[in-house]
Amino acid sequence: MSIHSIGVVGAGVMGSGIAQVAAMAGLPVTLSNISADFRGLLNSTGTRARFAIGVFCYRVARHVGSLAPALGGVDALVFTAGIGENGRRSAP
């Protein structure tokens, strides 16, 4: 598999660092920073915010679903940083 372009959602420390490394490697980078605070997305009625929340929820479900068998099941998920501190719900 070869990577032709990178899309990064969130321009915090991690997101901007990933974008910078990819750009320095010569890849075209799209960096989206609708909100650094997940509450801003949840309170927004904009289509970009709804899309970002939907993508986030889909990716969490996909990753947890793929890891659960290897872990022997998952009893709880803990979200840290801004999502863990600031958000109660994250369903679109």
Backbone as numpy.savetxt, mean C-alpha at the origin, in Angstrom:
# Nx Ny Nz CAx CAy CAz Cx Cy Cz
11.20 -12.99 -14.98 10.36 -11.82 -14.98 11.25 -10.58 -14.98
10.95 -9.66 -15.83 11.68 -8.40 -15.85 10.73 -7.26 -15.52
11.24 -6.29 -14.82 10.44 -5.13 -14.41 10.70 -4.01 -15.40
9.60 -3.43 -15.91 9.71 -2.37 -16.91 9.37 -1.00 -16.36
8.57 -0.96 -15.30 8.22 0.31 -14.67 7.78 0.01 -13.24
7.79 1.04 -12.41 7.45 0.90 -11.00 6.37 1.91 -10.64
5.38 1.47 -9.89 4.37 2.35 -9.31 4.46 2.23 -7.81
4.60 3.34 -7.11 4.71 3.35 -5.66 3.57 4.19 -5.10
2.79 3.61 -4.18 1.72 4.34 -3.52 2.20 4.71 -2.13
2.34 6.00 -1.90 2.80 6.50 -0.62 4.21 7.03 -0.72
4.36 8.32 -0.50 5.67 8.96 -0.65 6.31 9.23 0.71
6.07 8.34 1.65 6.74 8.46 2.94 8.19 8.02 2.81
8.83 7.73 3.91 10.24 7.35 3.89 10.46 6.11 3.02
9.67 5.08 3.23 9.85 3.84 2.49 9.49 4.03 1.01
8.35 4.62 0.73 7.92 4.80 -0.66 8.86 5.66 -1.47
9.30 6.77 -0.89 10.21 7.64 -1.63 11.56 6.96 -1.83
11.98 6.16 -0.85 13.24 5.43 -0.99 13.18 4.39 -2.11
12.06 3.65 -2.17 11.88 2.67 -3.24 11.86 3.37 -4.59
11.13 4.48 -4.67 11.06 5.23 -5.93 12.43 5.73 -6.35
13.21 6.21 -5.40 14.54 6.72 -5.72 15.46 5.62 -6.23
15.45 4.47 -5.57 16.29 3.35 -6.01 15.90 2.90 -7.41
14.59 2.79 -7.67 14.13 2.38 -8.99 14.51 3.39 -10.05
14.36 4.67 -9.75 14.71 5.71 -10.71 16.21 5.71 -11.00
17.02 5.50 -9.97 18.47 5.45 -10.16 18.89 4.24 -11.00
18.03 3.20 -10.99 18.29 2.02 -11.82 17.81 2.22 -13.25
17.24 3.40 -13.52 16.82 3.72 -14.88 15.39 3.32 -15.21
14.60 2.94 -14.21 13.21 2.56 -14.46 12.30 3.78 -14.38
11.27 3.83 -15.22 10.28 4.88 -15.08 9.47 4.64 -13.80
9.29 5.68 -13.01 8.62 5.55 -11.71 7.42 6.47 -11.65
6.30 5.94 -11.15 5.13 6.75 -10.84 4.97 6.71 -9.34
5.02 7.87 -8.70 4.91 7.98 -7.25 3.62 8.70 -6.92
2.73 8.03 -6.20 1.45 8.61 -5.84 1.41 8.84 -4.34
1.05 10.01 -3.95 0.96 10.32 -2.53 -0.32 11.10 -2.29
-1.45 10.41 -2.43 -2.74 11.07 -2.23 -2.83 11.58 -0.80
-2.39 10.76 0.15 -2.40 11.15 1.55 -1.39 10.32 2.31
-0.64 10.95 3.17 0.28 10.22 4.03 -0.46 9.61 5.21
-1.68 10.02 5.41 -2.51 9.55 6.51 -3.69 8.78 5.93
-3.83 7.53 6.30 -4.89 6.68 5.75 -6.27 7.26 6.04
-6.40 8.04 7.11 -7.70 8.66 7.41 -8.11 9.61 6.30
-7.15 10.28 5.69 -7.47 11.17 4.58 -8.09 10.42 3.42
-7.58 9.23 3.16 -8.16 8.40 2.10 -9.56 7.93 2.47
-9.73 7.48 3.71 -11.02 6.97 4.14 -12.09 8.06 4.14
-11.70 9.28 4.40 -12.66 10.39 4.45 -12.90 11.02 3.08
-12.14 10.62 2.09 -12.25 11.21 0.76 -13.34 10.52 -0.05
-13.98 11.31 -0.90 -14.97 10.74 -1.82 -14.41 10.66 -3.24
-13.15 11.03 -3.40 -12.53 11.03 -4.73 -12.30 9.62 -5.25
-12.35 9.48 -6.56 -12.17 8.17 -7.18 -10.75 7.64 -6.98
-9.75 8.52 -6.96 -8.37 8.06 -6.74 -8.21 7.50 -5.33
-8.82 8.14 -4.35 -8.74 7.65 -2.97 -9.45 6.30 -2.85
-10.63 6.18 -3.43 -11.37 4.90 -3.40 -10.56 3.80 -4.06
-9.93 4.14 -5.18 -9.11 3.16 -5.89 -7.92 2.73 -5.03
-7.25 3.69 -4.39 -6.09 3.38 -3.55 -6.49 2.47 -2.39
-7.63 2.71 -1.78 -8.09 1.86 -0.68 -8.42 0.47 -1.20
-9.07 0.40 -2.34 -9.40 -0.89 -2.94 -8.16 -1.71 -3.26
-7.15 -1.06 -3.82 -5.89 -1.75 -4.15 -5.22 -2.23 -2.87
-5.20 -1.39 -1.85 -4.61 -1.77 -0.57 -5.31 -3.00 0.00
-6.63 -2.97 0.05 -7.39 -4.09 0.63 -7.18 -5.36 -0.17
-7.19 -5.24 -1.49 -6.96 -6.41 -2.34 -5.59 -7.02 -2.09
-4.58 -6.18 -2.02 -3.21 -6.69 -1.82 -3.03 -7.30 -0.44
-3.62 -6.71 0.58 -3.54 -7.32 1.91 -4.20 -8.68 1.89
-5.39 -8.77 1.33 -6.11 -10.06 1.27 -5.31 -11.09 0.47
-4.72 -10.67 -0.64 -3.95 -11.59 -1.47 -2.72 -12.10 -0.73
-2.01 -11.22 -0.08 -0.79 -11.62 0.62 -1.10 -12.50 1.83
-2.11 -12.12 2.60 -2.48 -12.92 3.76 -2.97 -14.29 3.30
-3.76 -14.30 2.24 -4.26 -15.57 1.70 -3.15 -16.49 1.23
-2.10 -15.92 0.67 -0.99 -16.75 0.20 -0.06 -17.18 1.33
0.01 -16.39 2.39 0.89 -16.73 3.51 0.22 -17.62 4.55
-1.09 -17.55 4.66 -1.80 -18.28 5.71 -1.48 -19.78 5.73
-1.50 -20.48 4.60 -1.17 -21.92 4.66 0.25 -22.18 5.17
1.20 -21.36 4.75 2.58 -21.55 5.19 2.74 -21.29 6.68
1.89 -20.43 7.22 1.96 -20.10 8.64 1.10 -21.02 9.50
0.36 -21.90 8.85 -0.54 -22.78 9.59 -1.79 -22.06 10.05
-2.14 -20.98 9.36 -3.32 -20.18 9.71 -2.91 -18.82 10.25
-3.87 -17.91 10.28 -3.64 -16.56 10.81 -4.78 -16.24 11.76
-4.43 -15.92 13.00 -5.44 -15.58 13.99 -5.67 -14.08 14.10
-4.67 -13.28 13.77 -4.79 -11.84 13.88 -3.79 -11.16 12.95
-4.14 -9.97 12.50 -3.23 -9.13 11.74 -3.00 -7.86 12.54
-1.77 -7.40 12.57 -1.44 -6.16 13.28 -0.88 -5.18 12.27
-1.53 -4.05 12.15 -1.06 -3.00 11.26 -0.35 -1.95 12.11
0.86 -1.62 11.70 1.64 -0.64 12.44 1.73 0.65 11.64
2.49 1.59 12.14 2.70 2.89 11.50 1.38 3.62 11.35
1.25 4.42 10.30 0.07 5.27 10.13 -1.25 4.53 10.07
-1.27 3.38 9.41 -2.53 2.64 9.30 -2.93 2.09 10.66
-1.98 1.51 11.37 -2.28 0.96 12.69 -2.64 2.03 13.70
-1.99 3.16 13.61 -2.22 4.23 14.57 -3.49 5.02 14.27
-3.77 5.21 12.99 -4.80 6.19 12.60 -6.07 5.60 12.02
-6.09 4.35 11.66 -7.26 3.82 10.97 -7.94 2.71 11.74
-9.24 2.77 11.81 -10.01 1.68 12.40 -10.50 0.73 11.35
-10.94 1.24 10.24 -11.44 0.38 9.17 -10.70 0.72 7.90
-10.62 -0.25 7.00 -9.94 0.03 5.76 -10.66 -0.60 4.58
-11.91 -0.97 4.76 -12.68 -1.53 3.65 -13.25 -0.39 2.83
-13.24 -0.54 1.50 -13.80 0.53 0.66 -15.30 0.65 0.81
